[in-house]
Every structure is written in structure tokens, then in C-alpha cells.
């Protein structure tokens, strides 16, 4: 606590790093815990979110037992002279660790996105880097890197594979590209899923979300734009992606407009100005219920022609009856449980949802 509070007083990133080098004195566990707490404190906007500090206590899950700590997941101690290139710009043809940057793609809300290929196998890679102002902010930068490293420790089949986490030329994370399209794209193109696939794909999505939660993260932006359904040789697979990255990861050409009713996939406590701290996994469970309904019907239970209409339905927790009536009975019961207004009345975890969907898939 003392080290964390003293580090918070240091606004300059280099000064903060030097202080932590001295204070942690090579204690990797202490350094990792401090960086995660600093990152949680920053609470910048973006993708997956850090959990409550209580979840970071000794013994709290931080990923699969024995998960490797890959290059970049070590404590952020820069090599000599590293500060000299801290302000360099990422560029096409440049390098990001073992990735060559091939071209810039439409960015996510708080960063730049590049297509690239990995050395050796030449496979497609998508690299997300912080914008310069956020990269210069020690809180935002620390939070980004802490989250990225946490994702590296979650090698789950339902999460895009993390290829690298690097600090130069900017704080960034590289994901392996996947073969598929987002649910939003499939819906916009008129494609629908057979009802027989809804339970199995929903189970895979819930399992990916459970891995995120068990790894000490929450998503907070679950919707059709961040769920990639496999195609070709990956048919039958589903991946849970980062906000703003699903199109890039799946190689979309950008001609499909994003799903306009994205607020219709947020929990009431997220969009109605209610206090959502303590930050936990329960808004994700509400969103999962909306996505399961979308899998079966192509619509959120809270769809409306206007944003005000969405907010009114969320305020009253009034799902559209014409959507709910189209759900198979067992799935409808699960979705109703997930869409409870009181977060305490929702299923306890995404793992519980996986078990219920497994039973539905078996039937």
C-alpha cells in the first residue's frame, strides 16, 4: 500500500519506473501487484477492465495455473536508453517485437490499429497501440499494459491468441487474426444461425467470458460487434474480442456499418447513471443474456428505433415480447434469469451459464 501510494504521486513515467525499480528491488510479485493496482486506479476507457483490488489479493485467480509469462509480461523495466525512443511513431514497415506492420486500419476509441505478419510463420496479426497522449500518461499506459499481460496468461480457445505485448514504439498488444465475421456483420448481411447452433455457440461464448472473469478481468462492452463467429475451416468456433478490434481481427473490409443499437447490450446499471462500483462481472452477465437472444433472433431484447427507446426499455427492464417469444423454452428461461434488473438475482457466474447451455445443447 505504501509503495502504491507513493508511486501514484509520481506523474512522470520514467521517474515512476525508477522509483518502482528501487522500491520493489527485483521482487517480481510485488512489482506485478503494484502495476496492476496502479492500472486499476487509472480506470481509463477501453476494452477489458481491471477488477476490484480485493480480487488482486494473494490467492485470487489471475489466470490458469502455471500459465507462462511471455516476453513483455515481466515487470516494466526498460533497457538502457529506452527512453530515447519513447516518443517514436509507429509506422507501416516498422516493427513491433516480432511483427512487421503492413498497414494501418481504422482505430479503436483510444488507439491505433495495424495489420501485420509475424516473423517465422508469416501469419496475419493485428496490433493495437495506445495513442500518443495516452501512452504518455503513466496511469493509462500502466493500465493498458497490465491488462494486456493479463490477457497473455489466458490461452483460451474462445479468445484471440496474444502474439506479443511490447512497450516500444508504443504500449501495444498483438493478436493473431482469425477467420470469421462478427455477429453484427452476419446480421447486417442477412445471415442467421440455425437454432441448433445457438446453444453450442452460446456455450463457447460463455466459456470465453468465464475465462476472462476467472483471469481477473471483466469486459463491460459485450455485444454483437465483439463476438466473431468462425467461417471456413473455423466454422463452429466463436471468439470474444476487444471493442473496436473484431472487424480487424476477422479481416473485415469495413463496408458493413457497426450495429447501431449497441447500448441495447449494456446492463441497466451501466447506462442509467447508477453506481457500478464495486466493478464486477455482473453487467457482463446481463449483456450475455442479450447476446444469447441475438444469436437466436438477430435482435437484442431491448432494441428500439431510438437511443431514448433503448434507455426507456432498460430503465424498466422491459424486454421486447416479440424477441423473447421467439426463443426456445429452455433458452428463454436462461435469458430471463440473465436479464434480471437486480444484479444479485442473475446467475452467479458465466461458468453457471456454461453448464446450463451445455444441458440445452445436449437436449
Residue frames relative to the residue before (quaternion, step in Angstrom):
aa qw qx qy qz dx dy dz
X 1.0000 0.0000 0.0000 0.0000 0.00 0.00 0.00
X 0.6601 0.5106 -0.3151 0.4520 3.56 0.91 -0.91
X 0.6619 0.4990 -0.3085 0.4666 3.59 0.92 -0.90
X 0.6499 0.5251 -0.3188 0.4475 3.58 0.94 -0.89
X 0.6852 0.4828 -0.2970 0.4574 3.60 0.83 -0.93
X 0.6520 0.4956 -0.3279 0.4709 3.59 0.98 -0.71
X 0.6378 0.5244 -0.3287 0.4585 3.59 1.03 -0.74
X 0.6222 0.5547 -0.3405 0.4351 3.59 1.04 -0.73
X 0.6441 0.5344 -0.3218 0.4427 3.58 1.14 -0.56
X 0.6623 0.4943 -0.2997 0.4766 3.60 1.25 -0.31
X 0.2264 -0.8169 0.5192 0.1088 3.59 -0.32 1.24
X 0.6500 0.5234 -0.3264 0.4439 3.59 1.07 -0.67
X 0.4721 -0.7101 0.4322 0.2935 3.65 -0.63 1.07
X 0.6712 0.4986 -0.3160 0.4484 3.60 0.90 -0.89
X 0.6502 0.5120 -0.3165 0.4637 3.58 0.98 -0.83
X 0.6434 0.5167 -0.3240 0.4628 3.57 1.02 -0.80
X 0.6441 0.5185 -0.3290 0.4562 3.60 0.97 -0.82
X 0.6587 0.5073 -0.3159 0.4572 3.58 0.94 -0.88
X 0.6325 0.5267 -0.3323 0.4605 3.56 1.01 -0.79
X 0.6864 0.4772 -0.2940 0.4634 3.59 0.88 -0.93
X 0.5739 0.5704 -0.3818 0.4466 3.59 1.10 -0.62
X 0.7029 0.4557 -0.2656 0.4772 3.56 0.92 -0.96
X 0.7103 0.4900 -0.2769 0.4226 3.58 0.80 -1.06
X 0.7333 0.4152 -0.2433 0.4803 3.59 0.97 -0.80
X 0.1685 -0.8558 0.4817 0.0846 3.58 1.28 -0.33
X 0.7628 -0.3936 0.2055 0.4701 3.57 0.84 0.99
X 0.5014 0.6301 -0.4404 0.3970 3.62 1.25 0.04
X 0.2691 -0.8152 0.4918 0.1454 3.60 -0.04 1.31
X 0.6334 0.5350 -0.3386 0.4450 3.60 1.01 -0.75
X 0.6541 0.4908 -0.3097 0.4851 3.58 0.95 -0.87
X 0.6611 0.5164 -0.3168 0.4426 3.59 0.86 -0.93
X 0.6588 0.5070 -0.3105 0.4610 3.59 0.91 -0.90
X 0.6688 0.5018 -0.3061 0.4551 3.59 0.92 -0.87
X 0.6466 0.5118 -0.3195 0.4668 3.58 0.99 -0.84
X 0.6690 0.5011 -0.3146 0.4499 3.60 0.86 -0.89
X 0.6498 0.5078 -0.3238 0.4637 3.58 1.01 -0.74
X 0.6505 0.4978 -0.3205 0.4757 3.59 1.00 -0.76
X 0.6340 0.5114 -0.3329 0.4751 3.60 0.99 -0.76
X 0.6544 0.5109 -0.3131 0.4612 3.56 0.97 -0.83
X 0.6438 0.5063 -0.3271 0.4714 3.57 0.94 -0.84
X 0.6327 0.5499 -0.3330 0.4317 3.58 0.98 -0.83
X 0.6429 0.5401 -0.3329 0.4291 3.58 0.98 -0.81
X 0.0217 -0.8588 0.5107 0.0349 3.58 1.07 -0.83
X 0.1450 0.7931 -0.5716 0.1526 3.58 0.79 0.98
X 0.5691 -0.5863 0.4416 0.3707 3.57 -1.29 0.21
X 0.3393 0.7613 -0.5168 0.1954 3.53 -1.15 0.48
X 0.8154 -0.2993 0.2461 0.4301 3.49 -0.92 -0.95
X 0.7974 0.0032 0.0310 0.6026 3.57 -0.41 -1.13
X 0.2850 -0.7729 0.5499 0.1376 3.56 -1.08 0.74
X 0.5071 -0.6187 0.5029 0.3273 3.52 -1.22 0.56
X 0.4610 -0.6956 0.4760 0.2775 3.61 -1.07 0.64
X 0.7335 -0.3783 0.3172 0.4672 3.51 -1.31 -0.22
X 0.6010 -0.5639 0.4079 0.3930 3.61 -1.09 0.56
X 0.5975 0.5774 -0.3731 0.4127 3.58 1.05 -0.67
X 0.6414 0.5232 -0.3264 0.4564 3.58 1.13 -0.61
X 0.6563 0.5031 -0.3069 0.4711 3.57 1.27 -0.25
X 0.4005 0.7296 -0.4703 0.2933 3.57 1.27 0.12
X 0.6598 -0.4882 0.3677 0.4371 3.61 -1.18 0.39
X 0.7779 0.3034 -0.2508 0.4898 3.55 -0.89 0.97
X 0.5467 0.5938 -0.4191 0.4157 3.61 1.20 -0.25
X 0.5378 -0.6443 0.4215 0.3436 3.62 -0.98 0.77
X 0.0397 -0.7914 0.6099 0.0106 3.57 -0.99 0.86
X 0.7834 -0.1921 0.1239 0.5780 3.58 1.17 0.40
X 0.7207 -0.4397 0.2949 0.4475 3.57 -1.25 0.18
X 0.5647 -0.6018 0.4376 0.3571 3.56 -1.02 0.78
X 0.8329 0.1873 -0.1516 0.4982 3.52 -0.91 0.93
X 0.3462 0.7459 -0.5125 0.2474 3.62 1.16 0.21
X 0.4924 -0.6820 0.4447 0.3077 3.58 -0.89 0.87
X 0.3119 -0.6914 0.6141 0.2182 3.53 -1.19 0.60
X 0.2219 -0.8274 0.5058 0.1014 3.56 -0.11 1.33
X 0.7040 -0.4197 0.3415 0.4601 3.53 -1.32 0.14
X 0.7360 0.3463 -0.2736 0.5133 3.56 -0.74 1.00
X 0.6681 0.4928 -0.3188 0.4573 3.61 1.15 -0.38
X 0.4991 0.6352 -0.4402 0.3921 3.56 1.26 0.03
X 0.6894 -0.4335 0.3460 0.4659 3.57 -1.26 0.12
X 0.5022 -0.7032 0.4310 0.2599 3.54 -0.97 0.95
X 0.2029 0.7554 -0.5908 0.1976 3.57 0.25 1.27
X 0.2924 -0.7950 0.4989 0.1830 3.63 -0.30 1.16
X 0.5213 -0.6198 0.4745 0.3449 3.58 -1.15 0.54
X 0.6777 -0.4745 0.3406 0.4467 3.60 -1.18 0.31
X 0.8211 0.2287 -0.1852 0.4890 3.54 -0.94 0.95
X 0.4285 0.7289 -0.4605 0.2704 3.59 1.24 -0.08
X 0.6085 0.5757 -0.3698 0.4020 3.60 1.03 -0.64
X 0.5520 0.6391 -0.3954 0.3612 3.59 1.19 -0.44
X 0.7723 0.3161 -0.1902 0.5171 3.61 1.04 -0.65
X 0.3065 0.7930 -0.4905 0.1915 3.58 1.24 0.28
X 0.7518 0.3947 -0.2285 0.4762 3.59 1.04 -0.67
X 0.4045 0.7317 -0.4787 0.2681 3.62 1.22 0.09
X 0.4339 -0.7124 0.5003 0.2323 3.53 -1.14 0.74
X 0.4282 -0.6490 0.5474 0.3095 3.61 -0.98 0.74
X 0.0274 -0.8171 0.5749 -0.0322 3.59 -0.96 0.80
X 0.5959 -0.5424 0.4522 0.3825 3.53 -1.28 0.47
X 0.7511 0.3020 -0.2686 0.5220 3.55 -0.82 1.04
X 0.5796 0.5862 -0.3676 0.4305 3.56 1.27 -0.25
X 0.4757 -0.6681 0.5038 0.2713 3.52 -1.35 0.00
X 0.0712 -0.7319 0.6752 0.0586 3.49 -1.30 0.60
X 0.7735 -0.1843 0.0859 0.6003 3.55 0.06 1.29
X 0.7919 -0.2475 0.2133 0.5159 3.59 -0.70 -1.10
X 0.5734 0.5774 -0.3700 0.4482 3.59 1.24 0.43
X 0.2510 -0.7292 0.6155 0.1624 3.57 -1.06 0.82
X 0.3528 -0.7454 0.5308 0.1954 3.59 -0.76 1.06
X 0.2179 -0.8206 0.5228 0.0761 3.59 -0.64 1.16
X 0.7974 -0.1581 0.1393 0.5655 3.60 1.00 -0.67
X 0.4340 -0.6935 0.5086 0.2684 3.56 -1.15 0.60
X 0.2359 -0.7678 0.5885 0.0921 3.54 -1.05 0.92
X 0.6754 -0.4435 0.3555 0.4699 3.62 -1.22 0.19
X 0.4282 -0.7556 0.4469 0.2147 3.56 -0.77 1.06
X 0.4956 -0.5932 0.5363 0.3390 3.49 -1.37 0.25
X 0.7482 -0.4452 0.2258 0.4372 3.64 -1.18 0.28
X 0.8295 0.1890 -0.0914 0.5176 3.61 1.02 -0.53
X 0.7731 0.3049 -0.1900 0.5228 3.57 1.12 0.44
X 0.4827 -0.6168 0.5325 0.3209 3.50 -1.42 -0.08
X 0.1983 -0.7872 0.5795 0.0724 3.56 -1.07 0.79
X 0.0708 -0.7997 0.5962 -0.0027 3.56 -0.90 1.00
X 0.3376 -0.6587 0.6232 0.2526 3.51 -1.27 0.56
X 0.0702 0.8064 -0.5834 0.0672 3.56 -1.06 0.69
X 0.2652 -0.7294 0.5815 0.2442 3.54 -1.27 -0.21
X 0.4781 -0.6870 0.4845 0.2545 3.50 -1.12 0.81
X 0.5311 -0.6126 0.4786 0.3369 3.54 -1.11 0.69
X 0.7344 0.4050 -0.3012 0.4538 3.54 -1.15 0.59
X 0.8377 0.1171 -0.0564 0.5304 3.58 0.22 -1.22
X 0.3680 -0.7699 0.4626 0.2406 3.61 1.22 -0.25
X 0.3755 0.7486 -0.4797 0.2617 3.59 1.19 0.31
X 0.5956 -0.5904 0.4165 0.3509 3.54 -1.21 0.59
X 0.0607 -0.7845 0.6167 -0.0233 3.52 -1.02 0.94
X 0.1791 -0.7407 0.6353 0.1252 3.55 -1.21 0.61
X 0.1452 -0.8028 0.5773 0.0338 3.56 -0.76 1.11
X 0.1204 -0.7776 0.6154 0.0455 3.55 -0.88 1.00
X 0.0345 -0.8036 0.5938 -0.0208 3.58 -0.74 1.09
X 0.5467 -0.6027 0.4713 0.3402 3.54 -1.19 0.57
X 0.5212 -0.5782 0.5203 0.3511 3.55 -1.23 0.52
X 0.6802 -0.5244 0.3294 0.3922 3.56 -1.20 0.59
X 0.6789 0.4849 -0.3374 0.4360 3.68 0.75 -0.85
X 0.6774 0.4693 -0.2998 0.4807 3.60 0.97 -0.79
X 0.6251 0.5413 -0.3434 0.4453 3.58 1.04 -0.71
X 0.6758 0.4789 -0.2861 0.4818 3.57 1.16 -0.61
X 0.6082 0.5336 -0.3502 0.4719 3.60 1.27 -0.24
X 0.4021 -0.7513 0.4563 0.2563 3.63 -0.44 1.11
X 0.6384 0.5303 -0.3408 0.4417 3.59 1.04 -0.67
X 0.6929 0.4651 -0.2794 0.4749 3.58 0.82 -1.01
X 0.6564 0.5128 -0.3105 0.4579 3.56 0.96 -0.87
X 0.6726 0.4972 -0.3040 0.4560 3.57 0.90 -0.89
X 0.6475 0.5170 -0.3206 0.4590 3.54 1.00 -0.82
X 0.6382 0.5335 -0.3208 0.4529 3.58 0.95 -0.89
X 0.7039 0.4660 -0.2755 0.4598 3.57 0.81 -1.01
X 0.6316 0.5288 -0.3408 0.4531 3.59 1.00 -0.78
X 0.6680 0.4867 -0.3017 0.4752 3.58 0.96 -0.85
X 0.6424 0.5309 -0.3249 0.4470 3.58 0.95 -0.88
X 0.6790 0.4793 -0.2974 0.4699 3.57 0.93 -0.86
X 0.5995 0.5425 -0.3612 0.4645 3.55 1.10 -0.63
X 0.6529 0.5120 -0.3159 0.4601 3.59 0.98 -0.83
X 0.6002 0.5719 -0.3592 0.4285 3.57 1.08 -0.65
X 0.6987 0.4695 -0.2687 0.4682 3.57 1.09 -0.65
X 0.6543 0.4867 -0.3130 0.4868 3.60 1.28 0.14
X 0.0277 0.8278 -0.5592 0.0344 3.64 0.40 1.14
X 0.1743 0.8056 -0.5347 0.1863 3.57 0.38 1.28
X 0.5644 -0.6378 0.4093 0.3272 3.57 -0.99 0.85
X 0.7068 0.4572 -0.2644 0.4706 3.60 1.15 -0.52
X 0.6597 0.4297 -0.3159 0.5295 3.59 1.27 0.24
X 0.5184 -0.6237 0.4630 0.3575 3.63 -0.89 0.79
X 0.5101 -0.6819 0.4392 0.2862 3.55 -0.94 0.94
X 0.3425 -0.7186 0.5681 0.2088 3.57 -0.92 0.92
X 0.2730 -0.7815 0.5460 0.1285 3.56 -0.69 1.15
X 0.8010 -0.1181 0.1267 0.5731 3.60 0.94 -0.86
X 0.1198 -0.7123 0.6812 0.1191 3.49 -1.36 0.45
X 0.0212 0.8125 -0.5782 0.0708 3.57 -0.70 1.09
X 0.3906 -0.7188 0.5307 0.2218 3.54 -1.28 0.42
X 0.7563 0.2798 -0.1665 0.5675 3.62 1.24 -0.33
X 0.5146 -0.1591 -0.8424 0.0145 1.60 -2.06 1.45
X 0.7493 0.1312 -0.1275 0.6364 3.57 1.33 -0.20
X 0.5957 -0.4942 0.4587 0.4365 3.54 -1.27 0.19
X 0.1921 0.8007 -0.5397 0.1755 3.57 -0.67 1.06
X 0.2164 -0.7445 0.6200 0.1206 3.51 -1.38 0.31
X 0.2021 -0.7808 0.5844 0.0894 3.56 -0.97 0.92
X 0.1365 -0.7849 0.6029 0.0428 3.55 -0.91 1.03
X 0.4762 -0.6189 0.5316 0.3281 3.58 -1.17 0.55
X 0.4589 -0.6688 0.5096 0.2869 3.58 -0.96 0.87
X 0.2305 -0.7624 0.5907 0.1292 3.56 -1.20 0.54
X 0.4434 -0.6828 0.5178 0.2627 3.56 -1.28 0.35
X 0.5277 0.6141 -0.4413 0.3869 3.57 -0.32 1.21
X 0.3321 -0.6994 0.5849 0.2418 3.53 -1.31 -0.38
X 0.5511 -0.6170 0.4397 0.3496 3.55 -1.12 0.59
X 0.6358 -0.5157 0.4071 0.4050 3.55 -1.25 0.39
X 0.6127 0.5516 -0.3515 0.4437 3.58 1.06 -0.71
X 0.6674 0.4941 -0.3003 0.4694 3.58 0.95 -0.86
X 0.6414 0.5179 -0.3277 0.4615 3.56 0.95 -0.84
X 0.6647 0.5017 -0.3070 0.4606 3.57 0.94 -0.86
X 0.6625 0.5043 -0.3057 0.4618 3.60 0.95 -0.91
X 0.7007 0.4559 -0.2660 0.4801 3.57 1.11 -0.62
X 0.5763 -0.6284 0.3621 0.3766 3.57 1.25 0.12
X 0.5047 0.6487 -0.4329 0.3701 3.60 1.23 0.06
X 0.0671 -0.7852 0.6145 0.0362 3.56 -1.04 0.77
X 0.4680 -0.6779 0.4956 0.2754 3.54 -1.18 0.57
X 0.4897 -0.6175 0.5104 0.3440 3.61 -1.02 0.69
X 0.5802 -0.6083 0.4040 0.3607 3.57 -1.00 0.79
X 0.6172 0.5698 -0.3527 0.4122 3.56 1.07 -0.63
X 0.6825 0.4783 -0.2864 0.4726 3.59 1.20 -0.49
X 0.5149 0.6854 -0.4153 0.3044 3.58 1.18 -0.46
X 0.6913 0.4764 -0.3001 0.4528 3.59 0.80 -0.96
X 0.6841 0.4845 -0.3080 0.4500 3.62 0.88 -0.87
X 0.6747 0.4631 -0.3014 0.4894 3.62 0.94 -0.81
X 0.6252 0.5314 -0.3319 0.4654 3.57 1.05 -0.75
X 0.6265 0.5283 -0.3288 0.4693 3.57 1.04 -0.76
X 0.6572 0.5031 -0.3169 0.4632 3.61 0.93 -0.86
X 0.6478 0.5083 -0.3163 0.4710 3.58 1.00 -0.80
X 0.6617 0.4981 -0.3092 0.4674 3.59 0.90 -0.89
X 0.6315 0.5265 -0.3377 0.4582 3.59 1.04 -0.72
X 0.6358 0.5092 -0.3311 0.4763 3.61 1.02 -0.76
X 0.6533 0.5015 -0.3140 0.4723 3.58 0.98 -0.82
X 0.6202 0.5330 -0.3405 0.4640 3.59 1.03 -0.75
X 0.6394 0.5213 -0.3304 0.4585 3.61 0.99 -0.78
X 0.6195 0.5340 -0.3330 0.4694 3.58 1.05 -0.79
X 0.6905 0.4776 -0.2817 0.4644 3.58 0.85 -0.98
X 0.6833 0.4818 -0.2974 0.4610 3.58 0.89 -0.88
X 0.6540 0.4910 -0.3080 0.4862 3.56 1.23 -0.42
X 0.6017 -0.6148 0.3437 0.3767 3.59 1.24 0.20
X 0.6266 0.4948 -0.3551 0.4863 3.61 1.17 0.50
X 0.1557 -0.7280 0.6473 0.1636 3.53 -1.36 0.21
X 0.4992 -0.6959 0.4405 0.2691 3.58 -1.11 0.66
X 0.0476 -0.8625 0.4956 0.0905 3.58 0.79 -1.14
X 0.7564 0.2723 -0.2196 0.5527 3.63 1.17 0.28
X 0.2391 0.8025 -0.5109 0.1946 3.56 1.07 0.74
X 0.2856 0.7293 -0.5767 0.2323 3.56 -0.82 1.05
X 0.7420 -0.4380 0.2610 0.4354 3.60 -1.25 0.11
X 0.6197 0.5648 -0.3583 0.4106 3.61 1.12 -0.46
X 0.7453 0.3933 -0.2222 0.4904 3.61 1.10 -0.51
X 0.6040 0.5053 -0.3657 0.4961 3.59 1.27 0.21
X 0.1316 -0.7971 0.5883 0.0363 3.57 -0.61 1.18
X 0.1805 -0.7653 0.6125 0.0809 3.55 -0.85 1.06
X 0.4771 -0.7201 0.4333 0.2571 3.55 -0.75 1.09
X 0.1210 -0.7549 0.6393 0.0829 3.51 -1.31 0.48
X 0.7598 0.3372 -0.2509 0.4960 3.58 -1.24 0.22
X 0.8373 -0.1209 0.1154 0.5205 3.55 -0.85 -1.00
X 0.6797 0.4687 -0.2884 0.4849 3.57 1.28 -0.28
X 0.3045 0.7703 -0.5122 0.2272 3.60 1.24 0.24
X 0.7555 0.3372 -0.2785 0.4877 3.54 -0.98 0.89
X 0.6446 0.4864 -0.3341 0.4861 3.59 1.26 -0.06
X 0.1039 -0.7701 0.6256 0.0693 3.52 -1.26 0.44
X 0.1294 -0.7846 0.6044 0.0488 3.54 -1.08 0.85
X 0.2946 -0.7138 0.6087 0.1822 3.53 -1.17 0.69
X 0.1244 -0.8377 0.5316 0.0131 3.56 -0.50 1.22
X 0.6258 -0.5087 0.4566 0.3757 3.48 -1.47 -0.06
X 0.5714 -0.5710 0.4453 0.3863 3.59 -1.12 0.55
X 0.8155 0.2447 -0.1950 0.4869 3.55 -0.98 0.90
X 0.7171 0.4587 -0.2566 0.4577 3.61 1.21 -0.19
X 0.4916 0.6905 -0.4407 0.2957 3.61 1.14 -0.39
X 0.6395 0.5231 -0.3360 0.4523 3.61 0.92 -0.86
X 0.6876 0.4846 -0.2894 0.4568 3.58 0.87 -0.95
X 0.6586 0.5219 -0.3185 0.4387 3.60 0.91 -0.88
X 0.7368 0.4084 -0.2236 0.4902 3.57 1.00 -0.83
X 0.4942 -0.6931 0.4142 0.3222 3.59 1.26 0.04
X 0.2675 0.7810 -0.5252 0.2066 3.60 1.10 0.57
X 0.4686 -0.7055 0.4627 0.2618 3.56 -1.11 0.66
X 0.5454 -0.6657 0.3797 0.3395 3.60 1.25 0.10
X 0.5249 0.6544 -0.4219 0.3440 3.62 1.20 0.06
X 0.6383 0.5118 -0.3318 0.4696 3.60 1.20 -0.37
X 0.4156 -0.7134 0.5038 0.2540 3.57 -0.76 1.00
X 0.5502 -0.6020 0.4540 0.3588 3.61 -1.05 0.66
X 0.5918 -0.5671 0.4340 0.3739 3.54 -1.18 0.57
X 0.3913 -0.7942 0.4222 0.1946 3.57 -0.50 1.22
X 0.7188 0.4570 -0.2605 0.4545 3.59 1.06 -0.59
X 0.1154 0.8466 -0.5146 0.0716 3.59 1.08 0.68
X 0.6199 0.5342 -0.3841 0.4275 3.69 0.91 -0.64
X 0.5889 0.5927 -0.3691 0.4070 3.59 1.18 -0.46
X 0.6783 0.4448 -0.2959 0.5044 3.60 1.27 0.05
X 0.5591 0.5766 -0.4009 0.4407 3.57 1.23 0.31
X 0.5380 -0.6138 0.4697 0.3365 3.55 -1.19 0.56
X 0.6339 -0.5497 0.3695 0.3993 3.61 -1.08 0.57
X 0.6688 0.5106 -0.3206 0.4350 3.59 0.94 -0.80
X 0.6298 0.5332 -0.3440 0.4479 3.62 1.22 -0.29
X 0.8020 0.3494 -0.1538 0.4594 3.58 0.88 -0.89
X 0.6958 0.4934 -0.2793 0.4409 3.60 1.16 -0.32
X 0.6136 -0.5998 0.3444 0.3810 3.58 1.17 0.42
X 0.4417 0.6828 -0.4736 0.3381 3.59 1.22 0.19
X 0.5729 -0.5687 0.4519 0.3798 3.56 -1.21 0.45
X 0.1144 -0.8101 0.5728 0.0512 3.59 -0.73 1.02
X 0.5262 0.5229 -0.4680 0.4803 3.55 1.15 0.58
X 0.4446 -0.1473 -0.8829 0.0327 1.59 -1.98 1.42
X 0.4833 -0.6633 0.4983 0.2795 3.55 -0.98 0.94
X 0.1757 0.7825 -0.5828 0.1308 3.57 -0.73 1.01
X 0.7339 -0.4734 0.3082 0.3771 3.52 -1.35 -0.15
X 0.5210 0.7136 -0.3970 0.2486 3.60 1.15 -0.40
X 0.6033 0.5224 -0.3921 0.4577 3.69 0.99 -0.48
X 0.6027 0.5583 -0.3554 0.4458 3.59 1.11 -0.64
X 0.6424 0.5283 -0.3325 0.4446 3.60 1.02 -0.72
X 0.6142 0.5215 -0.3450 0.4815 3.59 1.05 -0.72
X 0.6638 0.5024 -0.3013 0.4650 3.58 0.90 -0.95
X 0.6149 0.5461 -0.3457 0.4519 3.59 1.05 -0.74
X 0.6227 0.5315 -0.3414 0.4617 3.61 1.02 -0.74
X 0.6502 0.5060 -0.3140 0.4717 3.59 0.99 -0.82
X 0.6717 0.4943 -0.3036 0.4607 3.59 0.94 -0.85
X 0.6155 0.5317 -0.3527 0.4627 3.61 1.02 -0.69
X 0.6403 0.4978 -0.3244 0.4868 3.58 1.01 -0.75
X 0.6384 0.5291 -0.3203 0.4582 3.58 1.03 -0.79
X 0.6026 0.5642 -0.3511 0.4420 3.58 1.04 -0.76
X 0.7453 0.4245 -0.2177 0.4657 3.56 0.94 -0.92
X 0.8225 0.2659 -0.0951 0.4938 3.59 1.02 -0.76
X 0.4428 -0.6845 0.4702 0.3381 3.60 1.16 -0.45
X 0.7253 0.3521 -0.2294 0.5453 3.60 1.26 0.21
X 0.4378 -0.6293 0.5627 0.3094 3.51 -1.28 0.44
X 0.5512 -0.6061 0.4442 0.3626 3.62 -1.08 0.56
X 0.7328 0.3965 -0.2325 0.5018 3.62 1.21 -0.30
X 0.2462 0.7835 -0.5240 0.2256 3.56 1.20 0.52
X 0.1237 0.7528 -0.6428 0.0690 3.52 -1.20 0.62
X 0.5968 -0.5901 0.3954 0.3731 3.62 -1.12 0.56
X 0.7845 0.2359 -0.1311 0.5583 3.61 1.15 -0.47
X 0.6152 -0.5358 0.4225 0.3948 3.54 -1.26 0.40
X 0.6231 0.5400 -0.3471 0.4468 3.59 0.99 -0.76
X 0.6391 0.5264 -0.3239 0.4577 3.56 1.04 -0.77
X 0.6202 0.5293 -0.3320 0.4744 3.57 1.06 -0.79
X 0.6841 0.4925 -0.2946 0.4502 3.57 0.85 -0.99
X 0.6292 0.5242 -0.3500 0.4549 3.60 1.01 -0.74
X 0.6664 0.4965 -0.3135 0.4594 3.59 0.89 -0.88
X 0.6539 0.4976 -0.3176 0.4732 3.58 1.02 -0.77
X 0.6152 0.5524 -0.3460 0.4435 3.58 1.03 -0.77
X 0.7506 0.3659 -0.1925 0.5154 3.55 0.96 -0.90
X 0.2684 -0.7606 0.5174 0.2859 3.57 1.36 -0.25
X 0.3296 0.7469 -0.4797 0.3218 3.50 0.80 1.18
X 0.1452 -0.8120 0.5597 0.0798 3.63 0.09 1.21
X 0.5622 -0.6136 0.4336 0.3455 3.55 -1.08 0.70
X 0.4390 -0.7214 0.4598 0.2745 3.63 -0.64 1.04
X 0.6433 0.5368 -0.3432 0.4246 3.61 1.01 -0.71
X 0.6242 0.4905 -0.3431 0.5021 3.60 1.23 -0.37
X 0.6851 0.4964 -0.2962 0.4433 3.58 0.80 -0.99
X 0.6527 0.5396 -0.3237 0.4220 3.60 1.01 -0.76
X 0.6526 0.5194 -0.3144 0.4533 3.59 1.20 -0.44
X 0.5669 0.6082 -0.3860 0.3996 3.61 1.24 -0.17
X 0.5115 -0.6045 0.4983 0.3531 3.61 -1.01 0.68
X 0.6777 -0.5611 0.2879 0.3780 3.55 -1.03 0.82
X 0.7001 0.4715 -0.2920 0.4498 3.60 0.75 -0.97
X 0.6606 0.4900 -0.3047 0.4803 3.56 1.00 -0.82
X 0.6192 0.5478 -0.3457 0.4438 3.59 1.00 -0.76
X 0.6435 0.5227 -0.3265 0.4539 3.60 0.96 -0.80
X 0.6600 0.4974 -0.3047 0.4734 3.57 0.98 -0.84
X 0.6548 0.5098 -0.3200 0.4571 3.60 0.91 -0.88
X 0.6242 0.5291 -0.3432 0.4611 3.60 0.96 -0.78
X 0.6536 0.5074 -0.3192 0.4620 3.59 0.94 -0.82
X 0.6759 0.4946 -0.2953 0.4597 3.59 0.97 -0.81
X 0.7189 0.4522 -0.2449 0.4678 3.59 1.11 -0.65
X 0.2960 0.7619 -0.5238 0.2398 3.58 1.12 0.50
X 0.5214 -0.6607 0.4455 0.3051 3.58 -0.94 0.91
X 0.7066 0.3919 -0.2421 0.5371 3.57 0.99 -0.82
X 0.4356 -0.7273 0.4540 0.2740 3.63 -0.48 1.10
X 0.6153 0.5730 -0.3508 0.4124 3.57 1.10 -0.61
X 0.6842 0.4913 -0.2834 0.4584 3.58 1.18 -0.48
X 0.5150 0.6191 -0.4289 0.4093 3.58 1.24 0.03
X 0.6687 -0.4531 0.3620 0.4653 3.61 -1.21 0.23
X 0.6151 -0.6206 0.3493 0.3383 3.54 -1.05 0.79
X 0.8166 -0.0283 0.0719 0.5720 3.60 1.00 -0.71
X 0.6318 -0.5060 0.4184 0.4120 3.54 -1.32 0.19
X 0.5888 0.5756 -0.3708 0.4296 3.59 1.13 -0.56
X 0.6051 0.5330 -0.3491 0.4775 3.59 1.11 -0.66
X 0.6354 0.5227 -0.3189 0.4705 3.58 1.01 -0.83
X 0.6123 0.5479 -0.3484 0.4511 3.60 1.00 -0.81
X 0.6718 0.5003 -0.3032 0.4543 3.60 0.86 -0.95
X 0.6729 0.4856 -0.3119 0.4628 3.60 0.93 -0.81
X 0.6603 0.4864 -0.3108 0.4804 3.59 1.00 -0.74
X 0.5884 0.5619 -0.3651 0.4525 3.58 1.11 -0.61
X 0.6510 0.5023 -0.3099 0.4773 3.56 1.00 -0.82
X 0.6511 0.5015 -0.3155 0.4743 3.60 1.03 -0.79
X 0.6486 0.5175 -0.3249 0.4539 3.59 0.94 -0.85
X 0.6481 0.5248 -0.3128 0.4547 3.55 1.04 -0.79
X 0.7066 0.4555 -0.2575 0.4765 3.57 1.16 -0.60
